[in-house]
């Protein structure tokens, strides 16, 4: 198991004009029908009260330093839920609810953005008879809806169910991917990337194929659970007749403002998780995460994947009852880091570079030979690395009373054959953590570049090229 993403990454500027965000235009969505803001609907209904939750000072400082929250109705200041506009507009949203990430851009949202508090991951299969025209129509509908919801607006062409009526965008991101089977179903077999070759079997796999793979993959993330649910439910409704749900899983991470200052998150084993995740400021970040603007056709990277990435999804159940029986010292030896601070056993603080050669006074390796961080490090895998963006999950109890809980592992990389595969092979052979986890589902998806043109849609270069 590789570790989850830390909260690195760059926030994008939100759309500053709420009046412009309240109504769809052909340039924004490709749909001429007006679309009403969820917040404007709230005002029309005469609703009152605050929307969203206030966030801690540390999280606010980190957010405001890197991005601009979406404007609140009536010009009221973000974070002041009691302020209504003089004209009787909707209550102002808190900074948490008002923050928005643009849907349009060179890359899809939901990759480099800091992890939100909630995630819904869903795989769809095309219905019989849905070929390339049907898939094209679906991606247009999905992209238009995702763009609207990312701004806190009602999706065009659909009667809203009002689940998120009184909420703002809450940092919503929607990310779309294509699984290998969809290419043949849509008559696009000649455009299948070589990187979508099936992942090899790994010794510890116990995969449930009913909860694996899929023609299409959709990741929805937001800082509000209702916003995330509403977005995924909307996309599912828009897929009616073209695609059906194959599987769906939900995950959670630490909520913004839950700690006194921004911190790397912890997983359900209690470990700080994601310290050594690649950072957008790294010189090698783009090469590791995104397909180049001019892909190497000789390596099977088609031109339509320029600016895209490949997502590996794994449901990894943690054997928490077994783990909790271990002493803290044993847990730290398995991971290679101190549990409380996240500092490597070789010394220093959480972000201190790991010294794999460091010895203890009695001559033993400070970081054991089978410790997770030693086996997973790029230095031990010919530089292989990926951007991990995983979420914890808890689905109640299993028949034996043990927790059905663990990690929804999501990793983005420019090529899974040089990213995820070599690292997972090494972990399967030598990772001390392997006896405390079980890999239960898996998927690999081509995540095309973003819809840079507001009149375009995700997957356009594939479906129309």
Helices and strands as residue ranges (DSSP letters): H 18-21, H 26-29, H 38-44, H 57-66, G 73-75, H 95-98, E 118-126, H 132-150, E 173-178, H 181-185, G 189-191, G 194-196, G 209-211, E 216-222, H 225-238, E 243-252, H 285-289, G 297-299, G 303-305, E 309-318, H 320-324, H 328-335, H 372-376, G 378-380, E 387-388, E 391-397, E 403-413, H 420-430, G 432-436, E 437-447, H 460-464
